[in-house]
């Protein structure tokens, strides 16, 4: 992998990716004719994606202030995340288009100021309690913003007719290591019960690599692997974009070879958020 995007040295790269994707996001939402276009998120129009971004950004800002002041914060778990995010996004429909966009841009500027001022110690050692995932090092929040602006811009472009579009390879690339954490966090316990499989994941390109993923006794683990010959199945992604969009269940990508049962089992082990 070209850059360890979990390291503080990658902060400037991460923030540049956010700015780039945020500008693309704004280009779409600033056009009034796009406001009620249906997106790849089946329940959301463009206006709801804006509402979602207001919700999550203000959630991050609130949790940051709670962490800085030492106030306790709880987390409700990922299983209810999709429903809660949908409800919260749609409550923003009460705002006018102009007010919603202005509110998001103001929130985003505050968030980017915080990101820009993060110190090396805060990056990896200062925990902020995510509303759904619990305490996480601050480095996760810029990554969430790359996901927010990158994947949701793709969702909106899909709704605007760009059905074969890909994520920018740098945008997808910085997210590659986080995709394994996403899989770990969204492993469906019922689906994983009794499963005992090993699957090789290979991602091409400068941001790629190869990993051995193990699902056993309801647990998920992964590790970089020099060789994948021992795995009963291999899923080969030719781009980081294909890997990220597959992990987010926007597409079913990757060239899968090996045991068909293992492949089918692995692809349906995760709940969607």
N, C-alpha and C positions, 0 to 999 in steps of 0.2 A: 504494500500500500504506500502511495507517495507521501502522505502526510498522516501522522497520528492525530486525528481530529478530536481526540479526547485530551490531548496535551495542551497546556496553556500556550505553547508556541503556535498553535493553530488558531488562536483567538481572532486575529485579524482576518484570516481566511474565512472563518465562520461568519464574522460580521459582514464581510464583503458579499458573501453568498446571500445573506439575509437581505441586504440592501438591494442586490440585483433582483432577487425574486419578489421582494416587496414592490419594486418599481413596476414589474410586470403585472403583479396583482392590481396595483392602483390603476394601471392603464385600462384594465378590464372594467373595474367597478366605477371608474370616473365617466364612463360612457353610459348615458341614461338608457339607451336602448338595450343594454345588457342586464338591467336590474332584476328582471323576473325570468331570466333564462334558466331552464332546468340544467343542473350540473350532473356530474358523474355520481355524486352523492344522491341517491335516489329520492331522498326526502327534502333536499335543499335546492332552492334557487340561488342565484348569485347573491341576492339580498340576505339570504340566510347564512351564506359563507361569511359575509361581512359581520353579521350578528354573532356568528361563532367566534370570529377573530376578536371582536370586542370582549366577548365573554372570557375567552382564555387569556387574553392579554391582561385584562383587569384582574383576573384570578392570579396570574403570575405576579403582578404588581402588589396586590394585597398580601400574598404569601411572602413576598420579599420583605415587606415592611414588618410583618409579624415575626419573621425570622430575625431581622435586625434588632427588633425591640425585645426579643426573647419571649414573646407571647406564644403559648401552645397552639398548635394547629392539628386538626385531624384529617384523615383521608378516608374516603368511603369505598374505595376499591374499584378495580377496572370493570367488573361485571356490570355495574350500573352506569358506566361512563357514557356509552353511546346514547342511552335514553336521556340522561341528564343534559348532555351537550345539545341534543336535538331540542329539548324543551327550552333551554336557555337561549339558543340561537333564535328560535322563533318568537321569543318574547320581545326581541329587538325589532320585530316588524312594526311595533308601535311608533318607532322613530321615523321621521321623514328620511328620505334617501340622503339629503344633504347633511342632516344632523348625524346620521349613522356614520357616514364617511368621515366627517370632521372628528367625531368622537374616536373612531378607530385610529386615525392619523395622529391625533393627540396622544392617545395611549401608547401607540407604537413608538413615537418619539421619546416618550418617557422611558420605555423599556430599553430602547437602544442606548440611551444615555447611561442607564445602569450597566448594561453589557459592556459599554466602552470603558467604564471605570473599574471593572472587575480586576482585582489583583491576582497574582499567581496563587496566593494562599486561598482566596475566596473561590477561585476556579475549581479547585479539587477538594477543598476541605470544609467549605462552608455549606451546610445543608439547609435547603429550603423545602418545606413540606408541600409536595404536589397534592392538589385536591383529590386526586384519584390514586396516585401511585405511592404516596407517602414521602418520607424524607429522601431527598436526592441531592448530590453535589451540584453546585450551581452550573457546572459545565453542561448539564443536561438541558438547561433552559434555552441557550442559543440553538442547540440541536433541535429542540421542539419547535423553535421559530423557523428553522430551515424547513422542517416538515410542514408546519402550518402554511407558510407562504409558498413553498415549492409544490407540495402535493395538491394543495387546494387551488393553486393557479392552474395546475394540470386539470383538476376537476372542472374548473370553469371553462377552460379551453376545449375540453371534451364536449361540453354542452354547446359550445359555439361552433362545433363541427370538426374540430381537429382530432378526429378519432384515432389517428395513427401517430400522434405526437409522442415524443419522449421527454422525460425530464432532461434538463441540461446535465451533462455528464459530471461536471464538477459538483453541482447541487446534489445529485444522487450519490456521487462518490463520497462526499463528507458524511453521508448518512449510513454508509455500509456497515460500520461496526455497531451502530445503534439498532440495526435491523435484527441482530441476534438477540439483543435485549428485548426488543418488541416481541419476537417469537416466544422468548422465555416468559414474558409477562402475560401473553395472551393464550398460553397453552390451556386448552379446554380439559379440565380434569376428567370429565366423563368420557370424552373421546380418547384420552390418553391412558385410561385405565387398562391394564393388562398388556399394553403395547411395549414391545422390546425391539427397537430398530436402530440402525445406524445409517445415516444418509450423508453422502458427500455433497457439499455445496462449492461450486467453482464459479468465480466471477472474473471475467476478463477485464483487461485495461489497467491503467496505472493505479486506480483506486481499488482494484480487486485483490483476489487471493483465493485460497481454498481452505475449507474448514470441514471438520468431521462433526456432525450433529448426532447426538444420541438422545433418544427418548426411551426411558426405561422406568418402570414402576411409577408412572405418573410424573416423572421429573424430566426436565430438559437441560441438556448441557452441550457445550460446543467448545472447540479448540482449533487453532490453526493446525493444518496437517500438510506435511510434505508429500505424503502419498495417500491416495484414496482408494487403492485397489481392494482393500478389505471391506469397503462399504457395499451393502447389497443393492444400493441405488445411488445414482449420481444425478444431480440437477445442475446443469451447466448454463449459466447466464452470460451472454455475450456482451452485455452492457450492465453498468451499475444501475442505470435507469430501470431495466427490466427486472432486476433483483428487487429494487425498492418498491416498484409498483406492484410486483407480485406479493411481497411481504405485506403491503397495505391492502391486498386483495382487490386491487383495481383491475388487474389482469391476471391471467394464469400463464406466466411466462416460464422461460427456461426450457432447455432441451433435456428431457428426463430419459435416462436409460437404466436398465437393471430390472429388478423384480417389480412387476406391475402392481402387485399388492402393497408392497412397501411404499411405492410412489404414491398410490392413491391414498393410503393411510396417512402419510406425512402431509399431503396437501390439504387434508381436512381435519387437522389437529388443533386449529387455532380459531378463536372467536374474533369477530371483527369489532374494531373500536372506531 
